[in-house]
Amino acid sequence: MRLKNKTLTGVVQPLSYVDKMLRQQGFHRSGGDSMLTYDVVMYDSASSSAYFLRIPTNYTSTTTGKGELNVKLGHPYLEAKFYMNTTSEEVFFIPKAVREAAEHKLAEIADYLSSPSAPS
């Protein structure tokens, strides 16, 4: 499920700043050389289900003044974390409380990454 967050999608910042900030927020980095994705697991105790909140990034053609690579954040999305005992026919509904928690987390991240005071 793609989440709407206009203040986060499209933000361009140095990779080291994005990486440090997202790791401080509990995200883990995955992906290869061409595209990095940051994931965090969100657990819903009411349904005993887990979900991935993912933020994809792409390298930009620009660098910082210090020669560091910049990354551009893509559209964040939320998906069910599947386990071995699930079948592909099952329909997964993401509870409203989980969606709202993900949106709040993204808003907090957007505040950090959108600020013009990000380190150069």
N, C-alpha and C positions, 0 to 999 in steps of 0.2 A: 504494500500500500504506500503510494507516494504521499509524502506529507508536504503541506504548503508552508513555506517559510521564506518569504521574499527577501528578508533582511540577511539571510545566511547564504542562499543560493546565489552563486556568481561572485562571492567575495574572493579576492585575490590577496594572499599574504605569503610571506616567506615560509617555506616548508618547515624550518626548525620551529617557528612560532606556532604554526598550526599543530604540528606534532606534539610539542610540549603541552599546549593548552588542552588538546583533546585527550592526551594521556592522563592529565590531571583530573579530567572529568570521567575517567574510568574506561575510555575507549582503548581498543587494541588495534594496531595497524596490521593490515593484510593486503595482499595484492602484489603484483610484480613491479617491474621497472616502468611499465607504461602507465599504469593506473593504480593508485593507492586507494584503499577503502578503509575507513575507520568504523569499527563495530563496537557496540556495547550491548550486553544482554540485560534485558529488563524482565524481571520476574513478577508475575501476577499471582499473588497468594490466593485470591478469591477463586481462580480457576485452576490453580496449580500448573500454569502454563508459562513458558518462557518465550520471549520475542527478541529479535535482533533489531536494534536501531542502527542504521547504516548511513554513513555520509561518504559518498564517492568523491574523489578529487582527480584532477587532471593537471599535469605539469603545463605551465604556460611557456611561451617563447621569451618571456621577459625574466630578468634576474634583478636581484637587489643591487644596490651600489657596491656591495661587497662580493658580488659574483655568485650569490646563493640563488638556488632555484626558487621560483614562486609556484604556488599551486592555486588552482581555482576550484572552489567547492561546488559540487553538483547538487542535484535534488536529493534531499534525504528521504529515506524510506524505512518502513517498518514491516517486518515479516515474522511469521511464526517460526519458531525454532523447532524443526522436525526431529523426531526421535525414531529409532529403528522400529518401534511397534506401531507406527502410524501407517495408514494406507494412503495412496495418492488420491483415492476417491473422496476422502474426507474434506469437508468444507470448513475452513478455519475462519472464524470471526474474531477480529481484534476488538476487545472490549473498549468502550469509550474511555474508561479510566486510564487504560494503558496508552491510548492515543493521546489523551490530554497530558499525561506525564511525559511522553516523548516530545510533544510540542513545547512544553515548559522547558525541558532540557535544551531543546534546540534554540529557544529564545534566549536562554542564558548564554549559550555558546555564541550566538549571533552578537550579543552585547560585547563579549570579549573580542571577537574577531573583527567586528565592524568598526571598532574604535580607531580613530586616527592616531592614537598614541601607541599603537602596536610597535614593538621594537624594530628598528631598521637594521 
